[in-house]
Amino acid sequence: MTFEVLIGNEVKKIEDLAKALGFDGVFFIDQKKIILIKTENKDELRKEISRASSKGQKMVVLGATDEINRIAVSDKRVSILLAPESTRTKDYMHYRSSGLNHVLCKLAIQNGVAIGIGFDAIKSAKGKDRADRIGRTMQNIDLCRKYKTPMILASFGKKPSDPYALRSFGLSLGMRTDQVKSALEQASKSLT
């Protein structure tokens, strides 16, 4: 069963479109049941996690600094760390600064946090920025494969993408077919 994850309020028309495209279901990050936390302040992140937890909401944390990413994967209440590479601007000499490493992958497994790969953000990037994001995402996929960290492959945008486009995208980033299938199904495990 494949699931799409979209940002915005639940709209029947968009849900019907996603089902017509071939998805079995749609999860909306609507700030009611599932919230998106965007911050680069560690104290603010901890407050938001506590606030959402007390309301019984599922949490998706947008990747930022190394410290924010570590806090996100260290907390069992967080469901997804979305695009850990999103705020990176400079790579190192021998490897990319992708926002993920072996320690964070192991913490994510221990705490049940999935790594989100957003198709919409990469698709909308241009030029060198797109190339850099693709390279960093490929490195994160390699790390997740090596340490068996769960991944979620979805649009994470306003409109649903074709599931075949998502599958092709995952394959072109270096995912195996079983990983693509698992990444498309992981949303139901992480967000229910």
MARBA-3410 file (N, C-alpha, C, O; in Angstrom, 1 decimal):
192
0.8,-1.2,0.0,0.0,0.0,0.0,0.9,1.2,0.0,1.7,1.4,0.9 ~ 0.7,2.1,-1.0,1.5,3.3,-1.1,0.7,4.5,-0.5,-0.5,4.6,-0.8 ~ 1.4,5.4,0.2,0.8,6.6,0.8,1.5,7.8,0.4,2.8,7.8,0.2 ~ 0.8,8.9,0.2,1.4,10.2,-0.1,1.3,11.1,1.1,0.4,10.9,1.9 ~ 2.3,11.9,1.3,2.3,12.9,2.4,2.3,14.3,1.8,3.2,14.6,1.1
1.3,15.1,2.1,1.2,16.4,1.6,1.1,17.5,2.7,0.7,17.1,3.8 ~ 1.6,18.7,2.4,1.5,19.8,3.4,0.3,20.6,3.1,0.2,21.1,1.9 ~ -0.5,20.8,4.0,-1.7,21.7,3.9,-2.9,21.0,4.5,-2.8,19.9,5.0 ~ -4.0,21.7,4.5,-5.2,21.2,5.1,-5.8,20.1,4.3,-5.7,20.1,3.0 ~ -6.5,19.2,4.9,-7.1,18.1,4.2,-8.3,18.6,3.3,-9.2,19.2,3.8
-8.1,18.3,2.1,-9.1,18.7,1.0,-9.5,17.4,0.3,-8.7,16.7,-0.2 ~ -10.8,17.2,0.3,-11.4,16.0,-0.4,-11.0,15.9,-1.8,-10.7,14.8,-2.3 ~ -10.9,17.0,-2.5,-10.6,17.1,-4.0,-9.1,16.6,-4.2,-8.9,15.8,-5.1 ~ -8.2,17.0,-3.3,-6.8,16.6,-3.4,-6.7,15.1,-3.1,-5.9,14.4,-3.7 ~ -7.4,14.7,-2.0,-7.4,13.3,-1.6,-7.9,12.4,-2.8,-7.3,11.3,-3.0
-9.0,12.8,-3.4,-9.5,12.1,-4.6,-8.5,12.0,-5.7,-8.4,11.0,-6.4 ~ -7.8,13.1,-6.0,-6.8,13.2,-7.0,-5.7,12.2,-6.7,-5.2,11.4,-7.6 ~ -5.2,12.1,-5.5,-4.2,11.2,-5.1,-4.6,9.8,-5.3,-3.8,8.9,-5.7 ~ -5.8,9.5,-4.9,-6.3,8.1,-5.1,-6.5,7.8,-6.5,-6.3,6.6,-6.9 ~ -6.9,8.7,-7.4,-7.0,8.5,-8.8,-5.6,8.3,-9.4,-5.5,7.5,-10.4
-4.6,8.9,-8.9,-3.2,8.6,-9.4,-2.7,7.3,-9.0,-1.8,6.8,-9.6 ~ -3.3,6.6,-8.0,-2.9,5.3,-7.6,-2.4,5.1,-6.1,-2.0,4.1,-5.8 ~ -2.5,6.2,-5.3,-2.2,6.1,-3.9,-3.3,5.4,-3.2,-4.5,5.6,-3.5 ~ -3.0,4.6,-2.1,-4.0,4.0,-1.3,-4.5,5.0,-0.2,-5.6,4.8,0.3 ~ -3.7,6.0,0.1,-4.1,6.9,1.1,-3.2,8.2,1.1,-2.2,8.2,0.5
-3.7,9.2,1.8,-3.0,10.5,1.9,-2.9,10.9,3.3,-3.9,10.8,4.1 ~ -1.7,11.4,3.7,-1.6,12.0,5.1,-1.3,13.5,4.8,-0.5,13.8,4.0 ~ -2.1,14.3,5.6,-1.9,15.8,5.4,-1.2,16.3,6.7,-1.6,16.1,7.8 ~ -0.1,17.0,6.4,0.5,17.8,7.5,-0.2,19.1,7.7,0.1,20.1,7.0 ~ -1.2,19.0,8.5,-2.2,20.1,8.6,-2.2,21.0,9.8,-3.1,21.8,10.1
-1.2,20.8,10.7,-1.0,21.5,11.9,-2.1,21.1,12.9,-2.2,21.8,14.0 ~ -2.9,20.1,12.7,-3.9,19.7,13.6,-3.6,18.3,14.2,-3.3,18.1,15.3 ~ -3.6,17.3,13.3,-3.3,15.9,13.7,-1.8,15.7,13.5,-1.1,15.0,14.3 ~ -1.2,16.2,12.4,0.2,16.0,12.1,0.8,17.4,11.9,0.3,18.2,11.1 ~ 1.9,17.7,12.7,2.4,19.1,12.6,3.8,19.1,12.0,4.5,18.1,12.1
4.2,20.1,11.3,5.5,20.3,10.8,6.2,21.4,11.7,5.7,22.5,11.8 ~ 7.3,21.0,12.2,8.1,21.9,13.1,9.3,22.4,12.3,10.2,21.6,11.9 ~ 9.4,23.7,12.1,10.5,24.3,11.4,11.2,25.3,12.4,10.6,26.3,12.7 ~ 12.4,25.0,12.8,13.1,25.9,13.7,14.6,25.6,13.6,15.0,24.4,13.3 ~ 15.4,26.6,14.0,16.8,26.3,14.1,17.2,26.6,15.5,18.4,26.6,15.8
16.3,26.8,16.4,16.5,27.0,17.8,16.2,25.7,18.6,15.1,25.3,18.6 ~ 17.2,25.2,19.3,17.0,23.9,20.0,16.0,24.0,21.1,15.2,23.0,21.3 ~ 16.0,25.1,21.9,15.0,25.2,22.9,13.6,25.3,22.4,12.6,24.7,23.0 ~ 13.4,26.0,21.3,12.1,26.1,20.7,11.6,24.8,20.2,10.4,24.5,20.3 ~ 12.6,24.0,19.6,12.2,22.7,19.1,11.7,21.8,20.2,10.7,21.1,20.1
12.4,21.8,21.3,12.0,21.0,22.5,10.6,21.4,23.0,9.8,20.5,23.4 ~ 10.4,22.7,23.0,9.0,23.2,23.5,7.9,22.8,22.5,6.9,22.3,23.0 ~ 8.2,22.9,21.2,7.2,22.4,20.2,6.9,20.9,20.3,5.8,20.5,20.2 ~ 8.0,20.2,20.5,7.8,18.7,20.7,6.9,18.4,21.9,6.0,17.6,21.8 ~ 7.2,19.0,23.0,6.4,18.8,24.2,5.0,19.3,24.0,4.1,18.6,24.5
4.8,20.4,23.4,3.4,20.9,23.2,2.6,20.0,22.3,1.5,19.7,22.6 ~ 3.2,19.6,21.2,2.5,18.7,20.3,2.3,17.3,20.9,1.2,16.7,20.7 ~ 3.2,16.8,21.7,3.0,15.6,22.4,1.9,15.6,23.4,1.1,14.7,23.5 ~ 1.7,16.7,24.1,0.6,16.8,25.0,-0.7,16.9,24.3,-1.7,16.5,24.9 ~ -0.7,17.3,23.1,-2.0,17.4,22.3,-2.2,16.1,21.6,-3.3,15.9,20.9
-1.3,15.1,21.6,-1.4,13.9,20.9,-1.2,14.0,19.4,-1.7,13.2,18.6 ~ -0.4,15.0,19.0,-0.2,15.1,17.5,1.1,14.4,17.1,2.0,14.2,17.9 ~ 1.1,13.9,15.9,2.3,13.4,15.3,3.2,14.5,14.8,2.7,15.6,14.5 ~ 4.5,14.3,14.8,5.4,15.4,14.5,6.4,15.1,13.4,6.9,14.0,13.3 ~ 6.5,16.0,12.5,7.5,16.0,11.4,8.4,17.2,11.6,8.0,18.3,11.6
9.7,16.9,11.8,10.7,18.0,12.0,11.5,18.2,10.7,12.1,17.3,10.2 ~ 11.5,19.5,10.2,12.2,19.8,9.0,13.7,19.9,9.4,14.1,20.6,10.4 ~ 14.6,19.2,8.7,16.0,19.2,9.0,16.6,20.6,9.0,16.2,21.4,8.2 ~ 17.6,20.8,9.8,18.3,22.1,9.9,19.7,21.8,10.3,20.4,21.2,9.6 ~ 20.1,22.4,11.4,21.5,22.2,11.9,21.7,20.8,12.4,20.8,20.1,12.6
23.0,20.5,12.6,23.3,19.2,13.1,22.7,18.9,14.5,22.2,17.8,14.8 ~ 22.6,20.0,15.3,22.0,19.9,16.6,20.5,19.6,16.6,20.0,18.8,17.3 ~ 19.8,20.3,15.7,18.4,20.1,15.5,18.1,18.7,15.0,17.2,18.1,15.5 ~ 18.9,18.3,14.0,18.7,16.9,13.5,18.9,15.9,14.6,18.2,14.9,14.7 ~ 19.9,16.1,15.4,20.2,15.1,16.5,19.1,15.1,17.5,18.6,14.0,18.0
18.6,16.3,17.9,17.4,16.3,18.9,16.2,15.6,18.3,15.5,14.9,19.0 ~ 16.0,15.8,17.0,14.8,15.2,16.3,14.9,13.7,16.3,13.9,13.0,16.7 ~ 16.0,13.1,16.0,16.1,11.7,15.9,16.3,11.0,17.3,16.2,9.8,17.4 ~ 16.6,11.8,18.3,16.8,11.3,19.7,15.5,11.3,20.4,15.5,10.7,21.5 ~ 14.4,11.8,19.9,13.2,11.9,20.6,12.2,10.9,20.1,11.8,11.0,18.9
11.7,10.0,20.9,10.8,9.0,20.4,9.4,9.6,20.0,8.7,8.9,19.3 ~ 9.1,10.8,20.4,7.8,11.4,20.0,7.8,11.9,18.6,6.7,12.2,18.1 ~ 9.0,12.1,18.0,9.1,12.6,16.6,8.9,11.4,15.7,9.4,10.4,15.9 ~ 8.0,11.6,14.6,7.8,10.6,13.7,8.7,10.6,12.5,9.2,9.5,12.1 ~ 9.0,11.8,12.0,9.8,11.9,10.7,10.8,13.1,10.9,10.4,14.2,11.3
12.0,12.9,10.4,13.0,13.9,10.2,13.0,14.2,8.7,13.5,13.3,8.0 ~ 12.4,15.3,8.3,12.2,15.5,6.8,13.4,16.3,6.3,13.8,17.3,6.9 ~ 14.0,15.8,5.2,15.1,16.5,4.5,16.2,17.0,5.4,16.4,18.2,5.5 ~ 17.0,16.1,6.0,18.0,16.6,6.9,19.1,17.5,6.2,19.8,18.2,6.8 ~ 19.1,17.4,4.9,20.1,18.1,4.1,19.6,19.5,3.7,20.3,20.3,3.0
18.4,19.9,4.1,17.7,21.1,3.5,18.4,22.4,3.7,18.3,23.3,2.8 ~ 19.1,22.6,4.8,19.7,23.9,5.0,21.2,23.9,4.8,21.9,24.9,5.1 ~ 21.8,22.9,4.2,23.2,22.8,4.0,23.6,23.6,2.8,22.9,23.7,1.8 ~ 24.7,24.3,3.0,25.2,25.2,1.9,26.6,24.9,1.4,27.0,25.2,0.3 ~ 27.4,24.2,2.2,28.8,24.0,1.9,29.2,22.5,2.2,28.9,22.0,3.3
29.8,21.8,1.3,30.3,20.5,1.5,31.8,20.5,2.0,32.4,21.5,1.8 ~ 32.2,19.4,2.5,33.6,19.2,2.9,34.4,18.7,1.7,33.9,18.4,0.6 ~ 35.7,18.6,1.9,36.6,18.2,0.8,36.3,16.7,0.4,36.3,16.5,-0.8 ~ 36.1,15.8,1.3,36.0,14.4,0.9,34.6,13.8,1.1,34.4,12.7,0.7 ~ 33.6,14.6,1.6,32.2,14.1,1.7,31.3,15.3,1.8,31.7,16.4,2.0
30.0,14.9,1.5,29.0,16.0,1.5,28.5,16.2,2.9,28.4,15.3,3.7 ~ 28.1,17.4,3.2,27.4,17.8,4.4,25.9,17.5,4.2,25.2,18.4,3.8 ~ 25.5,16.3,4.5,24.1,15.9,4.2,23.2,16.0,5.4,22.0,15.7,5.3 ~ 23.7,16.4,6.6,22.8,16.5,7.7,22.5,15.1,8.4,21.7,15.1,9.4 ~ 23.1,14.1,7.9,22.9,12.7,8.5,24.3,12.0,8.6,25.1,12.2,7.7
24.4,11.2,9.6,25.6,10.4,9.7,25.3,9.1,10.4,24.1,8.9,10.7 ~ 26.3,8.2,10.6,26.0,6.9,11.1,25.4,7.0,12.5,24.6,6.1,12.9 ~ 25.8,7.9,13.3,25.3,8.0,14.7,23.8,8.4,14.7,23.0,7.9,15.4 ~ 23.4,9.4,13.8,22.0,9.8,13.7,21.2,8.7,13.1,20.0,8.5,13.5 ~ 21.7,7.9,12.2,20.9,6.8,11.6,20.6,5.8,12.7,19.5,5.3,12.8
21.6,5.5,13.6,21.4,4.5,14.7,20.4,5.0,15.7,19.5,4.3,16.2 ~ 20.5,6.3,16.0,19.5,7.0,16.9,18.1,6.9,16.3,17.1,6.7,17.1 ~ 18.0,7.2,15.0,16.7,7.1,14.4,16.1,5.8,14.5,14.9,5.6,14.7 ~ 16.9,4.7,14.3,16.3,3.3,14.4,15.9,3.1,15.9,14.8,2.5,16.1 ~ 16.7,3.4,16.8,16.4,3.2,18.2,15.1,3.9,18.7,14.3,3.3,19.5
14.8,5.1,18.1,13.7,5.9,18.5,12.5,5.8,17.6,11.5,6.6,17.8 ~ 12.6,5.0,16.5,11.5,4.9,15.6,11.2,6.1,14.8,10.1,6.4,14.4 ~ 12.3,6.9,14.4,12.1,8.1,13.6,12.5,7.7,12.1,13.6,7.2,11.9 ~ 11.7,8.0,11.2,11.9,7.8,9.8,12.6,9.0,9.2,12.3,10.1,9.6 ~ 13.4,8.8,8.1,14.0,9.9,7.4,13.1,10.2,6.2,12.9,9.3,5.4
12.7,11.4,6.0,11.8,11.8,4.9,12.6,12.3,3.8,13.5,13.2,3.9 ~ 12.2,11.9,2.6,12.8,12.3,1.3,11.7,13.1,0.6,10.8,12.4,0.1 ~ 11.9,14.4,0.4,10.8,15.2,-0.2,11.1,15.4,-1.7,12.0,16.1,-2.1 ~ 10.2,14.8,-2.5,10.3,15.0,-4.0,10.1,16.4,-4.4,10.8,16.9,-5.3 ~ 9.1,17.1,-3.8,8.7,18.4,-4.3,9.8,19.4,-4.1,10.0,20.3,-4.9
10.5,19.4,-3.0,11.6,20.3,-2.7,12.8,20.2,-3.7,13.3,21.2,-4.1 ~ 13.1,19.0,-4.0,14.2,18.7,-5.0,13.7,19.1,-6.4,14.5,19.7,-7.2 ~ 12.5,18.8,-6.7,11.9,19.1,-8.0,11.9,20.6,-8.3,12.1,21.1,-9.4 ~ 11.6,21.4,-7.2,11.4,22.8,-7.4,12.8,23.6,-7.3,12.8,24.8,-7.7 ~ 13.8,22.9,-6.8,15.2,23.5,-6.8,15.7,23.7,-8.2,15.3,23.0,-9.1
16.6,24.7,-8.4,17.1,25.0,-9.7,18.7,24.9,-9.7,19.3,25.1,-8.7 ~ 19.2,24.5,-10.9,20.6,24.6,-11.1,21.5,23.8,-10.1,21.3,22.7,-9.8 ~ 22.5,24.5,-9.6,23.5,23.9,-8.7,22.9,23.5,-7.4,23.3,22.5,-6.8 ~ 21.9,24.3,-7.0,21.2,23.9,-5.7,20.5,22.5,-5.9,20.6,21.7,-4.9 ~ 19.9,22.3,-7.0,19.2,21.0,-7.2,20.3,19.9,-7.2,20.1,18.8,-6.6
21.4,20.1,-8.0,22.4,19.1,-8.0,23.0,18.8,-6.6,23.2,17.6,-6.3 ~ 23.2,19.8,-5.9,23.8,19.6,-4.5,22.8,18.8,-3.6,23.2,17.9,-2.9 ~ 21.5,19.2,-3.7,20.5,18.5,-2.9,20.4,17.0,-3.3,20.2,16.1,-2.5 ~ 20.4,16.8,-4.6,20.4,15.4,-5.1,21.5,14.6,-4.6,21.4,13.5,-4.1 ~ 22.7,15.2,-4.6,23.9,14.5,-4.1,23.9,14.2,-2.6,24.2,13.1,-2.2
23.4,15.2,-1.9,23.3,15.0,-0.4,22.2,14.0,-0.1,22.4,13.2,0.8 ~ 21.1,14.0,-0.8,20.0,13.0,-0.6,20.5,11.6,-1.0,20.2,10.6,-0.2 ~ 21.3,11.5,-2.0,21.9,10.2,-2.4,22.8,9.6,-1.2,22.8,8.4,-0.9 ~ 23.6,10.5,-0.7,24.4,10.1,0.5,23.6,9.7,1.6,23.9,8.7,2.3 ~ 22.5,10.4,1.9,21.6,10.0,3.0,21.0,8.6,2.8,20.8,7.8,3.7
20.6,8.4,1.5,20.0,7.1,1.2,21.0,6.0,1.4,20.7,4.9,1.9 ~ 22.3,6.2,1.0,23.3,5.2,1.2,23.5,4.9,2.7,23.6,3.8,3.1 ~ 23.5,6.0,3.6,23.6,5.8,5.0,22.4,5.0,5.6,22.5,4.1,6.4 ~ 21.2,5.4,5.1,20.0,4.7,5.6,20.0,3.2,5.2,19.5,2.4,5.9 ~ 20.5,3.0,4.0,20.5,1.6,3.5,21.5,0.8,4.4,21.2,-0.3,4.8
22.7,1.4,4.6,23.7,0.7,5.4,23.3,0.4,6.8,23.6,-0.7,7.3 ~ 22.6,1.3,7.4,22.2,1.1,8.8,20.7,0.7,9.0,20.2,0.6,10.1 ~ 20.0,0.4,7.9,18.7,-0.1,7.9,17.7,0.9,8.6,16.8,0.5,9.3 ~ 17.9,2.2,8.3,17.1,3.3,8.9,15.9,3.4,8.0,16.0,3.5,6.7 ~ 14.7,3.5,8.5,13.5,3.6,7.7,13.4,4.9,7.0,13.8,6.0,7.5
13.0,4.9,5.7,12.8,6.1,4.9,11.4,6.3,4.4,10.7,5.3,4.3 ~ 11.0,7.5,4.2,9.7,7.8,3.6,9.9,8.6,2.4,10.6,9.7,2.4 ~ 9.4,8.1,1.3,9.5,8.8,0.0,8.1,9.3,-0.4,7.2,8.5,-0.6 ~ 8.0,10.6,-0.4,6.7,11.2,-0.7,7.0,12.6,-1.3,8.1,13.1,-1.3 ~ 5.9,13.3,-1.7,6.0,14.6,-2.3,6.4,15.7,-1.2,7.3,16.5,-1.4
5.7,15.6,-0.1,5.8,16.6,1.0,5.6,18.0,0.4,6.4,18.9,0.7 ~ 4.7,18.1,-0.5,4.3,19.4,-1.2,2.8,19.7,-1.0,2.2,19.1,-0.2 ~ 2.3,20.6,-1.9,0.9,20.9,-1.8,0.1,20.0,-2.7,-1.1,19.8,-2.4 ~ 0.6,19.5,-3.8,-0.1,18.6,-4.7,0.5,17.2,-4.8,1.7,17.1,-4.6 ~ -0.3,16.2,-5.0,0.2,14.8,-5.0,1.0,14.6,-6.3,0.7,15.2,-7.4
2.0,13.8,-6.3,2.8,13.5,-7.4,2.4,12.1,-7.9,1.7,11.4,-7.1 ~ 2.7,11.7,-9.1,2.4,10.4,-9.6,3.2,9.4,-8.9,4.4,9.6,-8.7 ~ 2.6,8.3,-8.4,3.4,7.3,-7.7,4.5,6.7,-8.5,5.6,6.3,-8.0 ~ 4.3,6.6,-9.8,5.4,6.1,-10.7,6.5,7.1,-10.8,7.7,6.7,-10.9 ~ 6.2,8.4,-10.8,7.3,9.4,-10.7,8.1,9.3,-9.4,9.3,9.4,-9.5
7.4,9.0,-8.3,8.1,8.9,-7.0,9.0,7.6,-7.1,10.1,7.6,-6.6 ~ 8.5,6.5,-7.7,9.3,5.3,-7.8,10.5,5.5,-8.6,11.6,5.1,-8.3 ~ 10.3,6.2,-9.8,11.5,6.5,-10.7,12.5,7.4,-10.0,13.7,7.2,-10.1 ~ 12.0,8.4,-9.2,12.8,9.3,-8.5,13.7,8.5,-7.5,14.9,8.7,-7.4 ~ 13.1,7.6,-6.7,13.8,6.8,-5.8,14.8,5.9,-6.4,15.9,5.8,-5.9
14.5,5.3,-7.5,15.4,4.5,-8.2,16.6,5.3,-8.8,17.7,4.8,-8.7 ~ 16.3,6.5,-9.3,17.4,7.3,-9.8,18.3,7.8,-8.8,19.5,8.2,-9.1 ~ 17.8,7.9,-7.5,18.7,8.3,-6.4,19.5,7.2,-5.8,20.3,7.4,-5.0 ~ 19.3,6.0,-6.4,20.1,4.8,-5.9,19.4,3.9,-5.0,20.1,3.0,-4.4 ~ 18.1,4.0,-4.8,17.4,3.1,-3.9,17.1,1.8,-4.7,16.9,1.8,-5.9
17.1,0.7,-4.0,16.7,-0.6,-4.7,15.2,-0.6,-4.7,14.5,0.1,-4.1 ~ 14.7,-1.5,-5.6,13.2,-1.6,-5.7,12.5,-1.9,-4.4,11.5,-1.4,-4.2 ~ 13.1,-2.8,-3.6,12.5,-3.1,-2.3,12.5,-1.9,-1.4,11.6,-1.8,-0.6 ~ 13.6,-1.1,-1.5,13.6,0.1,-0.6,12.6,1.1,-1.1,12.0,1.7,-0.2 ~ 12.4,1.3,-2.4,11.4,2.2,-2.9,10.0,1.8,-2.4,9.2,2.6,-1.9
9.7,0.5,-2.5,8.4,0.0,-2.1,8.2,0.2,-0.6,7.2,0.7,-0.1 ~ 9.3,-0.1,0.2,9.2,0.1,1.6,9.0,1.6,2.0,8.3,2.0,2.9 ~ 9.8,2.5,1.3,9.7,3.9,1.5,8.3,4.5,1.2,7.9,5.5,1.9 ~ 7.7,4.0,0.2,6.3,4.4,-0.1,5.3,3.9,0.9,4.2,4.6,1.0 ~ 5.6,2.8,1.5,4.6,2.3,2.5,4.9,2.8,3.9,4.0,2.7,4.8
6.1,3.3,4.2,6.5,3.7,5.6,5.7,4.8,6.2,5.5,4.8,7.4 ~ 5.1,5.6,5.4,4.3,6.7,5.9,3.1,6.2,6.8,2.8,6.8,7.8 ~ 2.5,5.1,6.4,1.4,4.6,7.2,1.9,4.1,8.5,1.2,4.1,9.5 ~ 3.1,3.5,8.6,3.7,3.0,9.8,4.1,4.2,10.8,3.9,4.1,12.0 ~ 4.6,5.2,10.2,5.1,6.3,11.0,4.0,7.3,11.4,4.1,7.9,12.5
3.0,7.5,10.6,2.0,8.6,10.9,0.7,8.1,11.4,-0.3,8.9,11.6 ~ 0.5,6.8,11.7,-0.8,6.3,12.3,-0.6,5.9,13.7,-1.5,5.5,14.4
END
